[in-house]
Amino acid sequence: MSELLAATLDHLRALVAFDTRNPPRAIDTGGIFDYLRENLPGFEVTVDDHGAGAVSLFAVRGKPKILFNVHVDTVPDSPHWTASPFELRVASDRAIGLGACDIKGAAAALVAAANATQGDAAFLFSSDEEANDPRCIAAFLARCPVYDAVLVAEPTATEAVLAHRGISSVLMRFAGTAGHASAQQTLADSALHQAVRWGSRALAHVDSRAHERFGGLTGLRFNIGRIEGGIKANMIAPEAELRFGFRPLPSTDVDGLLQAFRDSADPQAAEFRETFRGPSLPSGAIADAESRRLVARDVADALDLPIGNAVDFWTEASLFSQAGHTALVYGPGDIAQAHTADEWVALDQLKSYVESVHRIIHE
C-alpha cells in the first residue's frame, strides 16, 4: 500500500467517526471541522457557521489557481448496515463506512495530499450539500473568489464529469369540496382526483420530451414522489398535496417547463411552488453551455484527468458554473454505492484520486 493511500485511509477513519448525518442538520463548527483545521498545518483557515447545520471551512496555502470543493455531511444511515456506520472497515479492495463514497474519501485524500507536499492549495469543505439548502457555496461565492477552475468532489469513478442535469422540486396543493362519495362529482370536487388527473397529464408531457438531448444525456427525468390527502373511501377529498421533482438537461428552459406543469392542472392548483432549484452543469443557454463544457474539457486535459460521460445526478459544481467559474466534477467512488447500506469506496480509486490531487498541488 502506498504512503499516500495509507495516509488517506487514516484520515478517512477519523472522518467517518464523526457523525455528520444530514438531516438532522446538527453540525457545528467543532468536531469534524476541528479535525480538518488541526490537520492542515501551514494553511490559512477560516471556519464560518451559516446556520441550520451549514458550516464551511476554507483553507488556502500560497496562491493556488485550482479550488477543490468537497462536502463532509452524509445522508442518514439505514437500518440495514451490518456493522457500525461510524467505524471504517478496510477490506482487500474497499473501505466501508458512512460517507466513505459520498464523499469523505475525497476529503481524506485532500488532507493526505496537502500534508505530502508544500505546494499551493485551496480547499473548501462544506456541510449542507445533502440538505438541498446550499448556504455554504452561496456564502463563498458572495466573496467573488477567482480561480482558473473548481474541482467539485463527488463519486465519478475518478473521471472528470463536465455536464450533468439540473434539479427542481415542486409542491402542489389541490382544493376540493368535501361530500358523500355516492354523489355525482364534477372534475373539481375531489382534490385527489385533480391530483391524479394532473399526474397523468404531467407524465404524458414528460414522454413527449424523450427526444431531447445534451452531451450524452437524453430526455427528462421526472418523479412524483408523494401524494396525500382525503379522509376516507366514502368521502370526497377536500384537499390533497403532491410533491414532484424533475431533472432537466442543461439546454432545458426550466421556467417554461414549470409553467407547462402548472398549466396542466385543471382546475388550477390551489398552490404551485418550487421548493428547490439547482442549475445544470454547465449553466447558461444551450450555445453558452456547450462552449463552457468545452472550456471545462480543456481544463481536464491540462490537468491530465480522464474525461467521463455526463451524469444524471446533481452536484454543487453547477452553482460554481452559474456564478461564472469553470467547474467540473471529479472524485473517487461510484454513485451506485452512495446512500446505500455498507457504503464503500474502492481502494484503487482512492489511490488514483489522492495521487492526482498530490500531482496537481505539487505542480
N, C-alpha and C positions, 0 to 999 in steps of 0.2 A: 504494500500500500504506500502511495506517495506521501510525502510530508504534507503537501497541500491538502490532500483528501483527508488525511488523519486529523489535521487541524480543523478542517470543515466539520467533520463528524463530532469533534469535541465541542465546538461551538453549537452545533445543531442539537446535541444532547442537552445543553444548557437552555437553549431557546425553547425547545419542545416542553421543557419542565415548567415554563411559565404559562399560566392559564390566561390566554388572550382570546377566549371564545367571544364571538360577536354575532348575535346577542349572547349575553345580556348587556354588552357595552359598558362593562365595569372596569375599563382600563384607565390607569392613571400614569403620571409621569415617573413613577418608581418602577420597581420590578424589572421587566424586560428592558426598559429604557435605561435604567441604571447599569444593567449589564452591558448594553451596547456602548454607553458612554465610557465605562471603565476599560473596555477592550478596544478602544480606538485611540490609543496614545498618539500624540502629535497632531491630532485633528482639532480644529476649532468647532465646538459642538454647541448647537442651540436646540433646546427642547421647548416645545410650545404645546399647551393644552387648549384645544379649540372647543372643549365642552362635549358632553354626551359620549364620552369614551374615545373621542378623536384626539390623538396625541401624535405629534410628528417630531422627529429628530433629524436635523440637518447637520451633517458632518462634512467639513471641507479641509483639505490639505493642499497647499500650493495653489496653482492656478489651472485647474483641470478644464478640459474642453468637453468632457462627456459627463453627464449626470446619470447615476444609477439609482433607480427607484424600486423599492420593494415594500410590500405591506406585511406586517407581523401579526395581524389579527387572523383568527381562524373561524370556521363555522363551528357550531356546537357538535360534540361527539354524539354518535348514535349509540343505542344500547347493544349493538352487535359487535362492538370491539371485543377481541379475545384476550386482551390484556390492557393495562392502564394506558390510556392515550397520551399521558404526560411523561412516560418513560420510553426513551428511544431504544428500539431494538434493532441491532445491526446483524443482518444475515449475510450470506456469502455474496449476494448481488444487490441487496437493497437495504435501505434504512426506513424503519416503520415508526410512525408517531404522528400525532395530530398536528397538521400543518407542515409535515416534512416535505410533502409535494407542493402544497399551496399555502405559503411559499417560503417557509422558514429555511428550507435547504439553501435557497439563493441568498437569504440574509446571512446565514452562517458562512457561506462562501465569500461574500463581500468582506466580512470581518477577517477571515483567514487570509485572503489575498492582500488586504490592506496591511496586515502585520508581516507579510513576507517581502514587502518592498517599501521603499520610501517615496515612490512616485506620487505625482499629483492625483488626487481623487476627490470626488464629491458623491455623497450618499444621502438619499432622502428616504428615511424609514417612516411608515405611516401605520395607523391602526384602525382605519374606518372603511377599508375597501369592501368588506363583507356587509356593510350596513346600508348600501345604496344612499349614502349621505356624505359625499366626498369633500369634507371640510378641510382635510389636511392639504390636498392638492390645490384647492381653491386658494387657501391662505398663502401657500408657497408661491403660486403663480401671481398673486397680487403684488409680490415684491419685484416683479418683472426680471427674473433671472435670465441670463444669456448663456446658452451652451450650444455647441455645434450639433449635439444630438442628445436625446434622452432614451436610455435603455430601461424599459419597464419590465421587471421580472414577473413572469407568470409561467405556468407549465407549458412550454412549447417544444419539449424534447431537444433542447439546446439548438433550436433553429430560429433564425430571425424571422418573425412574422411582421409583414408590412401592412396588412389590411385585416380588418375584422368588422363584424356587424355592430350597429348601434343597439340601444335597448330603450324601450319605453314601457312603463307600467301605467295602467289606467283603472280608475274606479268609476263604475256606473251605478246609479240608483234609479229604480223604476217605481212609479207610484200607481196603484190601482184603487179599486173600491171594494171594501170587504162586503161579503154577502154569502148566501147559501149556494153551494156548488150545484144544486139542482136547477138553478135559474139559467135561462139562456143568457149567454155572455156576449158582449161586444169585444173587439180586439183590445180595447183599452182597459177592460175591467180587471183582469188579473195581472198583477205586476210580474209574476213568474212567467206567465205566458208571453208577456212582452220581452222578457229577458231571453227566453228560449228562441223566440222568433228572430230577435236581433242576432243571436248566436249563429243561427242558420245562415242569415244573410252575410254576416261577417266571414264565415268560413268559405262561402261561395266567392266573396271578394278576394280572399287570400288565394284561392285556387286560380283566379283569373290573372294573378301576377306571377305564376310559376315560371314564366319565360324570362323574367328579368335576371340580368347577370352583372356581376362586377368582380374582376380579379379572381375568378375561380369560384366565387360564391353564386348560388342560384336561388331565386325565389325569395319568399318572405317567410320567416319563422314566426309562428303565431300560437298562442296558447290561452285558452280560457281556464284560469286556474281555480276559480271558485264562484259558485252561485249559491246564494242562500236567501231565504225569505219565506213568507207564508206562515200559516199557523197549523192547519191540519188538512187532511184529504178532502173533507166535505165543506171547506171554507175557501172562498175566493181570496187569493193572496192580495192584501192591501199594499204590500211593499216587497221589494227584492233588491238585493245588492249583488253586483257582478264585478269580478276583477279579472282583467286580462292583460296580457303583455305581448309585445312583438319585438322582433329583432330585424331591423331594416338593413338593406345594403347601403354602402357609402353613397350610392347615387340616388337614394330614395328621398323624395320630398316628404319629410316626416309630418310637417304641419298639414299638408294636403291629405296624407293618409289618415291622420287623426280626424280630419273633417269628414272624410268618407265614412269612417266608422261611426262618427257622431250622427251623420245623416241617415245611417241605416236603421236607426231606431224609429219606430212608428207605433204609437205617438212618440214625440221627442222625450228622451230620458229626463227624469227629474234632476239628475246631476250627471255630468260627464267631466271628469277631472283627471288630468295627467298627474300622477304622483311622483314619477321619477323619469328623467330622460338622461341617457348617456349617449354622447355622439358616437358616430362610427369612426373608424380609423382607415385612411386619413379623413379628416374633416374637410368640408367645403363642397362646392358644386362639383358635378361629375368631372369636368375638364380639369379643374384645380385639384381635385382629389387624385386623379391619375398622375398628374405632374408631381405631386407631393409623394406619391408612392414610389415614383422613380428616383426621387432625391433620397428617400429612405433606403432604397436598394443600393444606391451609390455608397451610402454610409456603411451599410452592412458589408459591402465588398471591400471598402477601405479598412474595415476592422477585421477582415478575414473571417466573417461569420457565415456559416451556411444558411441559405435562404429557404424557408419552408413555405407551405401553402397558406393562403388566407384561412382564418378560422371563424367559427360561428359564435364563439363566446366573446363576451365584452370585457374590456380591460380599461384601466385608467390612462393608458397610453393615449387614448382618444382625447382626454382632457388637455394633455400637453399639446397635441396636434391642433386642437381647437384654439389654443392660445398662440399658435404660430410657430411652435417648435417642431423640428424634425424628430419624430418619435417612432420607435419600433418596439416590439415585444420580444423578449429573449430570456429564457430561463430553463432550468432543469426540471425534469418530471413530465409526466403525461397527464393531460387533463382528465383522462379516464380514471385515474387514481384519486383525483381531487374530490373532496367532500365524501369520501367513502369510509366505511369501517376498515380499520387496519390500513389506513392511508400510507402509501410508501413512495419513495423516490429511488430510482436506480442509482447505484454507486458509480457506474461508468458515466452517467450524465452529470452527477455532482462533480466528478473529477474533470470532465470536459469543461463544465461551466467555470469552476474556480480557476482552472488554467487559463481560460480565455480572459477572465476578469484580471488576473495577475498580469497577463501579457499586455492588455490594454493600459492598465495603470502603470506598468513598468516602462512602457514606451514613452 
